[in-house]
Amino acid sequence: DSDWGAGKQVSITIRNSTNSGVTQWLIEFDLAQGQTLSSLWGGNYTVQQRHVKVTNPTWNGGGHLASGESAVVGFILSSTQAANPPITNLIATGNPSSSAS
């Protein structure tokens, strides 16, 4: 990832460490005051005030992750502050599939 002061590129990798497949996943985090998110890839997102929710993509098999597989979400953050602070309260969850993969 790269950081250029008031902006940076961030990537988050989620990994299915269970013994069964996951059919959907969700990443949530909070932006710092004055921070904005743009150009997200690898998922679908919504922003409510400073809280961001990223869900698995609906294309190419959606959020299915077999045991041991990973997915990467990347995005650009901009900030009104001189230094771009880190995101906070990061949580990742997944819904198990009905059969093991």
Summary of the structure (lengths in Angstrom):
residues: 101
radius of gyration: 14.7
end to end distance: 31.2
largest distance: 48.8
contacts: 281
relative contact order: 0.39
helix: 0%
strand: 56%
